[in-house]
Amino acid sequence: MENSIDSFFQPHSIALIGASVQEEKISNVILKSLIQFGFKGKIYPINPRYKEVEGLRCYPAIGSIRGKIDLAVYAIPAERVPDAIKEAKGKVKGAIVVSGGFKESGPKGMALEKELKSAAVSSGIRVIGPNCLGIVDTVSRMDTFFVPPGRAKRPPRGKLAILSQSGSFAVTAMDELASQGIGISRIVSYGNRADVDEAECLEFLASDKETGAVALYMESVEDGRRFVEAAGKCAARKPVMAVKVGKAQAGMAAAASHTGALAGRYELYRAAFRKAGLIEADGYEEFIAGCKALSTSGPPASKRVFIITDGGGIGVNIADACSRLNLEMPPIEKEAADELRASLPSFFSVSNPMDLTGSVTDELFGLALEKALQNDTYGLAIIAALWGPPALTDRLPAVIAGVGRRMKKPVLVCSPGGEFTRKKDALFRRQGLPVFRTPEEAARAAAVLAKAASKLN
Amino acid sequence: MENSIDSFFQPHSIALIGASVQEEKISNVILKSLIQFGFKGKIYPINPRYKEVEGLRCYPAIGSIRGKIDLAVYAIPAERVPDAIKEAKGKVKGAIVVSGGFKESGPKGMALEKELKSAAVSSGIRVIGPNCLGIVDTVSRMDTFFVPPGRAKRPPRGKLAILSQSGSFAVTAMDELASQGIGISRIVSYGNRADVDEAECLEFLASDKETGAVALYMESVEDGRRFVEAAGKCAARKPVMAVKVGKAQAGMAAAASHTGALAGRYELYRAAFRKAGLIEADGYEEFIAGCKALSTSGPPASKRVFIITDGGGIGVNIADACSRLNLEMPPIEKEAADELRASLPSFFSVSNPMDLTGSVTDELFGLALEKALQNDTYGLAIIAALWGPPALTDRLPAVIAGVGRRMKKPVLVCSPGGEFTRKKDALFRRQGLPVFRTPEEAARAAAVLAKAASKLN
């Protein structure tokens, strides 16, 4: 299909309009990002002023390249973009316009965006943007984000896709998640969506085999019906989490000036999310916690949570946080409780939350978790392993992960603390266990998974 | 006053009952902590089995030390503690009993705790604990926490005191705060409070010149009236934040087994907090955010928040988070807004939140913040400085801190992101600015300061 957006995610050739040798220019950053990220296709810098940029042959115009190009990235002043798109007619399939200065910037920009829209229609070129960062794609190794990797880490390959209306949100979330080792398939910062919108991206992701879950950050939607249809299609196949910001009156005003969109009444969004079967989440922290959970764990069979810890105080905090998010924490079933009492030292409290105290060992941690998860009482578990107990070793994460795999249940790790604790995070991650830094973050992640359970069951 | 608890915080001599040469024993960890933290007074290891422990002369019994001892730390099995306390009568002023196995562990422990209580009364020795970590005191350089510094960082000296019923919470919060460079005066993990309780600690802190603010973590209270009186006395002189956990039914059950205390109905605590003028906060995350705010900032003159950022999406998130916590975010006053429009590039949105966009410079950031804060519209500001904009330099934190000082208003820094961003945190901290890692964390801190404003005004 000529007009599909698939070519954005599997380009064989990319032209960079406005390529520059000047390091401080965003077009220079983008070119370096493309090269460094390991894009395997052909890259064509375009600028009449240079013969070569970053070691690549530079072309004076898009017309001077032989053959068709899958993707063109535009990093030129807004007023030159519409004509440049028209110029690429018949030559280019898709365009990413990172330039700002469109409808987010007032009446003049709004007129420019109209021009851009009609240029897209008349040329048959699909457009992502303007006023966006474009795409980071770990599958096709494409990276158009104009924040250098030294300032914002790129993620390893993974099964979670991220869609974001806000560029600064996309880059901040990517940096945070990548720094925590979270794998991602594709990130799309779509900005003002003069052409391609979140609905079309959701349709693509619905059938994208590289993507197992989707996280969507939105400030507004333009065509509600289309959005619900596309989101519903995607959510029927994989968990889709959505965060809508601009709830506050003040927040609304900010969102309106930020991408030129009206944030709208939150209740309408809620209803749309419910209709489409989306997992509703709230703000930056729930977005990050949800991404961490969805990137590592499938939806649990039920939303009943078992909490186990070696530090009583933290267990109480997790229970409080879970309770605030309306998670269920039923007590351990009699049979399992009896078995646990028979096999554990008497000073361990056999309850939910369960406190294994400072006398815990790796084996007892695993044993208690396994017995509690062995029947249908719980759909998932939060373990808070504080590293105080002297008998705990670096083998603990493998023991815990083994139980999760055998019981086929998501296990979330809550590990609050400072430098020493953070150094241990990698041990859990290497075992495929997501690590959360506060009781509340673990509860947020559990709540997202619990909602995923109720959508899919 | 012979029975005051002052000697716990200015001891000249400490005896460690049950000192051991075995590295895995907690008494060995405590002795090392005391030495490493730089305690200036005399340390007496006590154990009939050794002549020397960790290079210090070891005494067979407390009675073999000449003269009186300010403080004795007990790290011996629970059943031996009551007699050991009686043995120290007339010799020791205060005792910290870190041993567990008292009322938190069932009927036998409950009987032991009764014995401990009467031993304290009959010997005239004040007791902190049992089932606690004791004290980390950056003023007297005393450290009885039995988690080694390599596993839980000790804080630099500061003006915030922390009281915690839960030992695991105390050590986790200390580690987290210390790893973020937050200064603390004294931390008391008081455990089962067989004798000294949170009320007496609050009375001490009320007149403690080294402490400018207090953070209290509690699971329960035994004597509500006494608590309200002591807390009210302290809160009249300095901000006191209190977190009460065990709200959830499940949380309650966990708290009950954890320190043997009944968590009680939360509404009663709320009323008590209000009566005493405490700042109520919620769970681990609000505790940490509140500690960071109170350790660096005095209460603002009003609770009206100004939000300024260089990434629109993050500004919207902060506004949403502030709105959820009922903070006020009035628009910029006309006069200041006109001044700002005259002195700023036209594409900056002059509003609250204010988005300076990727074109911001250090100077424009400072200028916009200063003009917005110059009159009484706002009591405090949250700045979200994302490090994407190419013109921002490492001078920004000094510029921002300068504005805060000149305007005499707390400025909270919201800086979400990954590794690069975390490396920049120290720049803000060096300028005395607290750094928050998510929009929600910054909002929580602002909410705590806003509550401090309303208590003191």
Interface residues (C-beta under 8 A of the other chain):
Chain A: E24 G100 S105 G106 V147 G150 R151 A152 K153 S164 Q165 S166 G167 S168 F169 V171 T172 D175 E176 L177 A178 S179 Q180 Y217 E219 V245 G246 K247 A248 Q249 A250 G251 A253 A254 A255 S257 H258 T259 G283 Y284 E285 I288 I307 D310 G311 G312 G313 I314 G315 V316 N317 A319 D320 A321 C322 S323 R324 M329 F347 S349 S351 N352 P353 D355 T357 G358 L386 W387 G388 P390 P416 G417 G418 E419 F420 T421 R422 T438 P439 E440 E441
Chain B: E24 G100 S105 V147 G150 R151 A152 K153 S164 Q165 S166 G167 S168 F169 V171 T172 D175 E176 L177 A178 S179 Q180 Y217 E219 V245 G246 K247 A248 Q249 A250 G251 A253 A254 A255 S257 H258 T259 G283 Y284 E285 I288 I307 D310 G311 G312 G313 I314 G315 V316 N317 A319 D320 A321 C322 S323 R324 M329 F347 S349 S351 N352 P353 D355 T357 G358 L386 W387 G388 P390 P416 G417 G418 E419 F420 T421 R422 T438 P439 E440 E441
